[in-house]
């Protein structure tokens, strides 16, 4: 089962390395990792997708809280949330295939962001399945290059997790910590 964590950290050197190393030490392969600034100065958000069952996910969350510069960790897997990936795909596009490729791009609600005499660069956002679907229909034309961002996710509703991610935060609430002592 793919588990998705939203991890709020102080924007300091070495934080990404410490978080990624935790997954390596625990022998979990990170399926997707994205990092970027939040609306709060000095706070960055990591969205990490990892293949882990519920018990393992709880253990990972507890260990992440122990890391320096981690402000808040939220497992958003079971919450109502919006999940998206972004991909850019460079596809071979001669004069005879360009029109057909552009029709496929429209069907997938993607967009052409660069046109060259012999290729197109296509940008698409959506679920992993949607991106995989576009990639498959473009393969016969010759996919020259592709890059994907990995999963980003945001909980639905008005509640803000970043507002709770203050630099003075120390970890989960006391009643939650008792659950993780045997980890």
Sine and cosine of phi, psi and omega as CSV:
sin_phi,cos_phi,sin_psi,cos_psi,sin_omega,cos_omega
0.00,0.00,0.75,-0.66,0.03,-1.00
-0.99,0.15,0.84,-0.55,0.03,-1.00
-0.96,-0.29,0.70,-0.71,-0.02,-1.00
-0.91,-0.42,0.82,-0.57,0.04,-1.00
-0.94,-0.34,0.66,-0.75,0.22,-0.98
-0.96,-0.27,0.88,-0.48,-0.09,-1.00
-0.86,-0.51,0.86,-0.51,0.02,-1.00
-0.99,-0.16,0.78,-0.62,-0.08,-1.00
-0.72,-0.70,0.38,-0.93,0.16,-0.99
-0.93,0.36,0.65,-0.76,-0.02,-1.00
-0.99,0.16,0.99,0.13,-0.06,-1.00
-0.75,-0.67,0.43,-0.90,0.05,-1.00
-0.88,0.47,0.64,-0.77,0.09,-1.00
1.00,-0.03,-0.20,0.98,-0.05,-1.00
-0.91,0.42,-0.71,0.70,0.00,-1.00
-0.87,0.50,-0.67,0.74,0.01,-1.00
-0.88,0.47,-0.68,0.73,-0.01,-1.00
-0.90,0.44,-0.67,0.74,-0.01,-1.00
-0.92,0.39,-0.74,0.67,0.00,-1.00
-0.89,0.45,-0.62,0.79,0.02,-1.00
-0.90,0.43,-0.54,0.84,0.05,-1.00
-0.87,0.49,-0.70,0.72,0.02,-1.00
-0.90,0.43,-0.64,0.77,0.02,-1.00
-0.89,0.45,-0.73,0.69,-0.01,-1.00
-0.88,0.48,-0.54,0.84,-0.01,-1.00
-1.00,0.00,0.07,1.00,0.05,-1.00
0.88,0.47,0.64,0.77,0.11,-0.99
-0.95,-0.31,0.76,-0.66,0.06,-1.00
-1.00,0.09,0.80,-0.60,0.06,-1.00
-0.98,0.20,0.88,-0.48,0.01,-1.00
-0.97,0.24,-0.59,0.81,-0.04,-1.00
-0.41,-0.91,0.63,-0.78,0.03,-1.00
-0.58,-0.82,0.84,-0.54,0.10,-0.99
-0.79,-0.61,0.56,-0.83,-0.02,-1.00
-0.67,-0.74,0.66,-0.75,0.08,-1.00
-0.28,-0.96,0.21,-0.98,0.03,-1.00
-0.93,0.37,0.44,-0.90,0.11,-0.99
-0.96,-0.27,-0.09,-1.00,0.04,-1.00
-0.96,0.28,-0.20,0.98,0.04,-1.00
-0.99,-0.10,0.82,-0.58,0.04,-1.00
-0.86,0.51,0.69,-0.72,0.04,-1.00
1.00,0.10,0.00,1.00,0.00,-1.00
-0.87,-0.49,0.78,-0.63,0.09,-1.00
-0.91,-0.41,0.36,-0.93,0.00,-1.00
-0.85,-0.53,0.76,-0.65,0.12,-0.99
-0.96,-0.26,0.72,-0.69,0.16,-0.99
-0.92,-0.39,0.90,-0.44,-0.07,-1.00
-0.86,-0.52,0.80,-0.60,0.09,-1.00
-0.95,-0.32,0.76,-0.65,-0.05,-1.00
-0.62,-0.78,0.55,-0.84,0.04,-1.00
-0.99,0.12,0.97,-0.25,-0.06,-1.00
-0.45,-0.89,0.62,-0.78,0.09,-1.00
-0.97,0.23,0.06,-1.00,-0.11,-0.99
-0.88,0.48,-0.69,0.72,-0.01,-1.00
-0.91,0.42,-0.71,0.70,0.03,-1.00
-0.89,0.46,-0.63,0.77,0.01,-1.00
-0.89,0.46,-0.66,0.75,0.03,-1.00
-0.90,0.43,-0.63,0.77,0.03,-1.00
-0.91,0.41,-0.70,0.71,0.03,-1.00
-0.85,0.52,-0.73,0.69,-0.01,-1.00
-0.85,0.53,-0.69,0.72,0.00,-1.00
-0.90,0.44,-0.65,0.76,0.00,-1.00
-0.94,0.35,-0.59,0.81,0.02,-1.00
-0.89,0.45,-0.65,0.76,0.00,-1.00
-0.87,0.49,-0.43,0.90,-0.02,-1.00
-0.97,0.23,-0.24,0.97,-0.06,-1.00
-0.97,0.26,0.56,-0.83,0.05,-1.00
-0.91,0.42,0.62,-0.79,0.07,-1.00
0.97,0.23,0.05,1.00,0.08,-1.00
-1.00,0.06,0.80,-0.60,-0.05,-1.00
-0.99,-0.14,-0.65,0.76,-0.06,-1.00
-0.37,-0.93,0.59,-0.81,0.06,-1.00
-0.79,-0.62,0.71,-0.70,0.03,-1.00
-0.69,-0.72,0.81,-0.58,0.11,-0.99
-1.00,0.06,0.95,-0.32,-0.09,-1.00
-0.98,-0.20,0.21,0.98,-0.06,-1.00
-0.84,0.54,-0.75,0.67,-0.10,-1.00
-1.00,-0.04,-0.06,1.00,-0.01,-1.00
-0.99,0.11,0.44,-0.90,0.17,-0.99
-0.89,0.45,0.86,-0.51,-0.08,-1.00
-0.48,-0.88,0.28,-0.96,0.08,-1.00
-0.95,-0.31,0.81,-0.58,0.00,-1.00
-0.91,-0.42,0.73,-0.68,0.01,-1.00
-0.59,-0.81,0.47,-0.88,0.18,-0.98
-0.85,-0.53,0.32,-0.95,0.14,-0.99
-0.80,-0.60,0.65,-0.76,0.07,-1.00
-0.68,-0.74,0.51,-0.86,0.20,-0.98
-0.86,-0.50,0.77,-0.64,-0.07,-1.00
-0.82,-0.57,0.83,-0.55,0.09,-1.00
-0.99,-0.12,0.84,-0.54,-0.06,-1.00
-0.83,-0.56,0.61,-0.79,0.08,-1.00
-0.91,0.42,0.75,-0.66,-0.06,-1.00
-0.54,-0.84,1.00,-0.08,0.09,-1.00
-0.99,0.15,0.02,-1.00,-0.04,-1.00
-0.86,0.52,-0.60,0.80,-0.06,-1.00
-0.97,0.25,-0.44,0.90,-0.05,-1.00
-0.97,-0.23,-0.26,0.97,-0.11,-0.99
-0.82,0.57,-0.72,0.69,-0.04,-1.00
-0.89,0.45,-0.69,0.72,-0.01,-1.00
-0.91,0.42,-0.66,0.75,0.03,-1.00
-0.88,0.47,-0.67,0.74,-0.01,-1.00
-0.91,0.41,-0.54,0.84,0.09,-1.00
-0.92,0.40,-0.65,0.76,0.05,-1.00
-0.89,0.46,-0.66,0.76,0.03,-1.00
-0.86,0.52,-0.69,0.72,0.03,-1.00
-0.89,0.45,-0.68,0.74,-0.01,-1.00
-0.86,0.51,-0.62,0.79,-0.03,-1.00
-1.00,0.04,0.10,0.99,-0.04,-1.00
0.81,0.59,0.61,0.79,0.10,-1.00
-0.99,-0.13,-0.08,-1.00,0.05,-1.00
-0.54,-0.84,0.50,-0.86,0.06,-1.00
-0.99,0.11,0.81,-0.58,-0.04,-1.00
-0.93,-0.37,-0.17,0.99,0.06,-1.00
-0.44,-0.90,0.67,-0.74,0.03,-1.00
-0.83,-0.56,0.81,-0.58,0.10,-1.00
-0.84,-0.54,0.24,-0.97,-0.03,-1.00
-0.83,0.56,-0.51,0.86,-0.07,-1.00
-0.84,-0.55,0.17,0.99,-0.02,-1.00
-0.38,-0.93,0.27,-0.96,0.11,-0.99
-0.77,-0.64,0.55,-0.84,0.20,-0.98
-0.94,-0.35,0.80,-0.59,-0.07,-1.00
-0.92,-0.38,0.70,-0.71,0.06,-1.00
-0.94,-0.35,0.73,-0.68,0.03,-1.00
-0.65,-0.76,0.67,-0.75,0.14,-0.99
-0.85,-0.52,0.53,-0.85,0.03,-1.00
0.41,-0.91,-0.31,-0.95,0.01,-1.00
-0.96,0.28,0.29,-0.96,0.05,-1.00
-0.84,0.54,-0.65,0.76,-0.01,-1.00
-0.88,0.47,-0.66,0.75,0.01,-1.00
-0.89,0.45,-0.70,0.71,0.00,-1.00
-0.91,0.42,-0.69,0.73,0.04,-1.00
-0.87,0.49,-0.62,0.78,0.02,-1.00
-0.89,0.45,-0.72,0.69,0.04,-1.00
-0.89,0.45,-0.67,0.74,0.00,-1.00
-0.85,0.53,-0.67,0.74,-0.01,-1.00
-0.91,0.42,-0.64,0.77,0.00,-1.00
-0.97,0.25,-0.33,0.94,0.04,-1.00
-1.00,0.05,-0.36,0.93,-0.05,-1.00
-0.79,0.61,-0.69,0.72,-0.01,-1.00
-0.87,0.50,-0.37,0.93,0.00,-1.00
-1.00,0.09,-0.29,0.96,0.00,-1.00
0.98,-0.21,1.00,-0.01,0.08,-1.00
-0.97,0.23,0.88,-0.47,-0.05,-1.00
-1.00,0.04,-0.57,0.82,-0.06,-1.00
-0.29,-0.96,0.50,-0.87,0.05,-1.00
-0.51,-0.86,0.57,-0.82,0.11,-0.99
-0.66,-0.76,0.65,-0.76,0.03,-1.00
-0.81,-0.59,0.53,-0.85,0.00,-1.00
-0.98,0.18,-0.51,0.86,-0.21,-0.98
1.00,-0.09,0.15,-0.99,-0.11,-0.99
-0.95,0.32,0.71,-0.70,0.26,-0.97
-0.87,-0.50,0.52,-0.86,-0.07,-1.00
-0.54,-0.84,0.49,-0.87,0.05,-1.00
-0.57,-0.82,0.73,-0.68,0.05,-1.00
-0.91,0.42,0.58,-0.82,0.03,-1.00
-0.98,0.21,0.38,-0.93,0.09,-1.00
0.99,-0.16,0.05,-1.00,-0.11,-0.99
-0.99,0.15,-0.32,0.95,-0.04,-1.00
-0.89,0.45,0.73,-0.69,0.00,-1.00
-0.94,-0.33,0.81,-0.59,0.05,-1.00
-0.99,0.16,-0.49,0.87,-0.01,-1.00
-0.91,0.42,-0.57,0.82,0.01,-1.00
-0.87,0.50,-0.47,0.88,0.01,-1.00
-1.00,0.06,-0.18,0.98,-0.06,-1.00
-1.00,-0.04,0.96,0.29,0.02,-1.00
-1.00,-0.05,0.52,-0.85,0.00,-1.00
-0.85,0.53,-0.23,0.97,0.02,-1.00
-1.00,-0.03,-0.06,1.00,-0.02,-1.00
-0.89,0.45,0.58,-0.82,-0.02,-1.00
-0.90,-0.44,-0.19,0.98,0.00,-1.00
0.57,-0.82,-0.27,-0.96,-0.04,-1.00
-0.92,0.38,0.31,-0.95,0.03,-1.00
-0.86,0.50,0.43,-0.90,-0.06,-1.00
-0.81,0.58,-0.64,0.76,-0.03,-1.00
-0.92,0.40,-0.45,0.89,0.04,-1.00
-0.97,0.22,-0.51,0.86,-0.06,-1.00
-0.90,0.43,-0.56,0.83,0.00,-1.00
-0.87,0.49,-0.51,0.86,0.00,-1.00
-0.90,0.43,-0.49,0.87,-0.18,-0.98
-0.98,-0.21,0.03,1.00,-0.08,-1.00
-0.90,0.44,-0.48,0.88,-0.04,-1.00
-1.00,0.08,0.06,1.00,-0.08,-1.00
-0.96,0.27,0.00,0.00,0.00,0.00
